[in-house]
Amino acid sequence: MRVKINEKRTEIRDAEEMVVGAVTNPVIFELWDGSQENSVIRTEASYQEVKYGADEVTASAVLENEGAGRIALTDRYSQDNYGILLERTVKIQKAGGKKGIRLLLEMELFPEEETGFAELRYFAPPAIFDKNDLDEDGYEDYFHTQKTIFRDDRFNYPVFMAYSEKHKKAVRLERAPLPAFDSNPDRGSQGRDALFLQKTDIGSMGADGEGEGNVKLAACYPFYEGDATIGLYIVKTVPFGAFWPLEEGESFHVSYRLSSCSHKDFHDACWYSVKSVIDREKPEPKALLESPEEIVRYRLEALDKYYVEKTHAEDENEPAGYVLNCHPQEGRQLENIIQYGFTGQNILNAWNVLRYGYQTENPEYIRKARKVADFFADKIHIRESGLFYNLYNIDMKKVNFWWTGLLLPLAYAEGEELEELMGPLYDYRREVIDTLVNLKGAYLRCMNEDVTALLRLYRLEKEHGVLHENWLEAIQNYGEFLLTAQEEDGGWYRAYDLQGNPITHPELWFGKSICEKRSSTGTSISFLVEMYQMTGEEKYLAAAEKAGAFVKEYIIDKVRFNGGVHDSIYAKGQLIDNESILYPMFGMLSLYEATKKEVYLEGAVRAAHYTASWVCLWNVPLPEDSTLRKYGFNSIGMGACDTCGCGYVHPFQLMCVAEIAQIAVYAQDPELFETARLYWLGCSQTVALPENDWGYAEYGLQEEGYLVSWWAVDDPMFSGDKGFGHRWKGEGNKTCFPWINAVGVKAYWALLDRFGTTDFEQIRNKHFR
């Protein structure tokens, strides 16, 4: 690549001399007067002086007027092995009448032709996959915009890619070096200012397709997110950004790398963006403080403290399960609900406990695991339809229905209190909420998760000479439901009523497009394959392959994975998230191992690449006074959750560590294998242990998620002194559910089952040449 600068524009040319980017006005400042509305003035200019050296180009300009004072910009262009480096230095030589300043970069993409937002595809995990456009109207779905600008700390690595299908080329903009510091800004006397002065190294970048001309790669320093931010509110959008103090003697520096490569397709371009960072930067997560075996012991001991069972005299249903639901800092149980799949994973926990009970000869663990499975098979299973309920409320002694997830106040408030707690979100979602609270049914994913675990429990017990006919009956009955309910295209709907009929309304929640309506199809595949392996009946494998064809075509190849998370609080119920591609990956791997057909290995590799792209590859700078900074948090290896909540990380990707490693071995893909190691270490770092308890009440607890960027800090539901408030950057989300223990221990067993060890160096040395 090379840069060419003349009096009209700066051109970025790739190795084939194609102009992939052009900057018409390289000198763009925004000046701020200190108020909150109509307070920003934009100025644009060309360079005033350009000097060509042997290995670099230096360009400069001075902005001087009453408001700006005198501001000098120096841009230095050079080249390394990966692209063009642009180092930008701003010096305030004389203060003017304005209070703050920020520096912008706007580069038109493929400027030799008309190139709109819809002509390109974008990749900047976890913020954007393609266009976040499941309805394919050319706009990002959640803010309905063509201007997607995100803070650097919302990215798993601060690099933004735009890909042209026409030219088979990708153009990338990244921070180089990485942002190094951040703080909590002074947001005014009320603490609610959306524009403020802040000396922060966090900028922002993305694509801007609004306005005239071609779509642009855009960057801003300090950060600006515009109207499309989730930083302050869930529903209400306001401008959000920082300005460097416009004071004499102040200066700041920011650097970017611009690069372009040819790729055979979008998937290849996406995976290159991830693996090239792994190869170049070699990110390293924190080492485990205890052995994996000890961490498993602590996890299960903590889980056991939240085990509940009732006698027939106390509740004729005789419930048993793990009701872990607490602020981990306190450990006090918030609500006694046994939940299946998703955030509960009760039968997966029972499988973990049973295995551990056999391994350590702990009869009480074995008894409890059997009790949990008996209750699931006998009382949670609906024999007439083959389905399972999604939860049981122990205090109310009845089953209930879990549609709204993190719309938390729905679980405990009504009327005026509900409206007060939810604020504008309640009115925004009133129609959906009023429909959901009256629905009776279950999510397909939740049923698939725990019936698959029940199947594994049954086979484990059978290996030990113990048969549970009631478990087998429930498993087979549900298998028949799946076979009957499968659509002609191979898919299943996202949810079903108690009679086994699809639930499709409200569409905002259950989906409009086929990719949304059938988004959970991948969760059925592994169960069906394992049914085939247990019974030898071809009907199960045939249904699994039919589902596999659907998942590969619609979900994986089209990059339309969504709907894995069931607790959206955003503009629509279907999110693009890590879990909605993780289960298609499981399905493809199951089919490949059952059939050895290469098409399934290809699907598994593609799905694994996208699953791996949710890993955080840099240590995001946190405020010095934050809780996570205090305990030594390192974001490398943590897993991002969903596109809307980008900047929020969690440990769910432990669920797929062994499977990603296995696919990497099959494909001989060392960078993919490395992401499995990163997940294994990074997602395990925050388990409370004697060496570092993270401020949690019990060893073995782990918080559900962590904020490495801003998220809804002014929203009524998450602000103030409420139980789930203070979810600021550098803080945890004050939530602990059974799924956390479930996926952590499951990862341990899965690694042992597949590789005989949890030592990634041993696995690497054995399987990679």
Secondary structure, DSSP 8 states (H G I E B T S, - for coil): -EEEE-SS-EEEE-TT--EEEEES--EEEEEE-S-SSS-EEEEEE--SEEEE-SS-EEEEEEEEETTTEEEEEEEEEEEETTEEEEEEEEEEEE--S-SEEEEEEEEEESTTS---GGGEEEEETTTEEETS-TT-SSSBTTTTBSEEEEEGGGSSSSEEEEEETTTTEEEEEEESS----------TTTT--SEEE---S--EEEEE--SSSS-EEEEEES-B-TTS--SS-SS-----EEEEE--TT-EEEEEEEEEEEE-SSHHHHHHHHHHHHHHHH-------SS-HHHHHHHHHHHHHTTEEE--TTT-TT--EEE---B-TTT--B---EEE-STTT-HHHHHHHHHHHHHHHT-HHHHHHHHHHHHHIIIIIB-TTTS-B-SEEETTTTEEE----TT-GGGGT--HHHHHHHHTHHHHHHHHHHHHHTT--EEEHHHHHHHHHHHHHHHHHHHHTT---HHHHHHHHHHHHHHHHH--TTS---SEEETTS-B---SHHHH-SSHHHHTTTGGGGHHHHHHHHHHH--HHHHHHHHHHHHHIIIIIITTT------S---SSSS---BSHHHHHHHHHHHHHHHHH--HHHHHHHHHHHHHHHTTB--S-----TTSHHHHTT---TT-EE-BSTTTTEEESGGGGGHHHHHHHHHHHT-HHHHHHHHHHHHHTTTTS-BTTB-TT-SSTT---S-EESS--STTSTTTSTTSTT----TT-B-S-B-HHHHHHHHHHHHHHHHHHS-S-HHHHHHHH--
